[in-house]
Amino acid sequence: MTSPLVPASPMISPRPVGHSLLQIVPSAACLRCDVCCRFPEKDSFLRPFFTADEIQGAVAAGLAPELFPSPDGTQINLVPNPSGEGYICPAFDSTTSQCRVYDVRPLDCRLYPFALMWDRAHTQVVLGWDTKCPYMRDASSSLVEQAAEAVAQWIEQDNSVATLAQYPRLIGRFQDDVIVLRALVRVTERVQAGKSSVHTEALGLQDRGRLEAALAASAGYQGTPLAAASFAYHYVWRHRLTYLWAELHGHLCLFAESPDGLFMVLPPLGEGPLAQPLEAAFRFMRERNGDSSVTRMENVPEAYVAELRAFGYEVIGKEPDYLYAAADLADLAGEAYRSPRAACNRFMREQGGVLEPYDLRDRTACLSLFQEWREQKQRAGSDDWAEALLEDAAGAHETALSAGFELGLTGAVVRVAGRIRAYTMGVWLNPSVFCVLLEVADRDIVGLGPFVFREFCRQARAKGACWINTMDDSGLPSLARAKHWYHPARLLPNYVVTEFRR
Ligand code: SF4
């Protein structure tokens, strides 16, 4: 978590501030700095966490209650930075660089530039210092050591340990740029007490076979599965999420660590009843996330819904996947497909071009096309949500284009006048269902998008595909319109599952 701001008077040595916690950074240094209390993303995992008491104090000091999604303890909602760059804590006064609720700022901020976090293996709570703080980078090691010792002692006392046990989200996830100073033994014992011991492994390319075998054995992903029933679908997002897997009651459970906590990206995979692995997985997430609403299971297919509701879980629909008959997309025959067929014909008439297999040597040209395509979309006027998706997508495309072979992807490009002007990639969900995972086409070339899509589907059909899955529409009306243009044969329901809140 993060941030201080700004002590009342300059001092060079550590000194006590509210609640006997030492503050090491002098106010003059804080006022010169532009790190704390500002955040690049609206949902930054570093935005400060307020306990229930701290929320009451901050509201009494003038912050609006609506800034806190839950009165029982939560991270505060950030607001746009008036400078136009990123976001700030709403308590931050950007004209004076001071905290408007300084006297009652939360523990999270009082600790900074020290930070509480889990070690890399998530087994031990540690105290560290954040290398993002310029003052700490220049501070003498004896000063840092002295302050760290005082902070560690303060944290390991009964009241602080009890607070951390009540609000485990005050303990952040491991960060590479936080230097670990010491283990917090009492805090670790207390927050780990009574917890299940779940051994997790980081998901790597070597786990593809394991995941695919588990998917193949899962009743809910037979027939025409959701696009999420593939290794590549998840792995390409590893720049945004840390994936972990665990074996629970003979099922493979795949989790993702997001800025807000841990959630499951698929139901427990494997043969047999879901009740036990589900219970263990939700318990594990609860232990890691506290009562955060991040605890959930995503990409649950229709086949599991009745069973999950019978177990007492809450099951809510989200955007469905679009499923097409491969023959429809390959032929584009009849009145219903007149427009996409005309677009393909126009491209062939005006530009020519053929679909060629993607080769790793095409990677740089494809990445540069992605940037052009993104700018074209921005110029066409995409909203904030669409823009955020595009920003996220850049990393996914880079991974797919770099590790396509290891991920089991099939890729293709289209050259126009010798230059790559479109690329696409997909994955087989089973021998009869092919999923188109990504597609980029120069928007200034009329008909190129429909052409690359049709040719890619033709290729899949020739290799045995009966069905083409093009994933969901992310709630974007323009994407939904584009997907409906091709007349889906079915929309595959997709659900999010949570525990009922007591
Ligand atoms: S509460 Fe105050 S110190 Fe903490 S992030 Fe907000 S402005 Fe900064």
Boltz pocket constraint, residues with backbone or C-beta under 6 A from the ligand:
constraints:
  - pocket:
      binder: B
      contacts: [[A, 2], [A, 3], [A, 4], [A, 5], [A, 6], [A, 36], [A, 37], [A, 48], [A, 89], [A, 90], [A, 91], [A, 92], [A, 93], [A, 98], [A, 99], [A, 100], [A, 101], [A, 102], [A, 105], [A, 106], [A, 109]]
      max_distance: 6.0
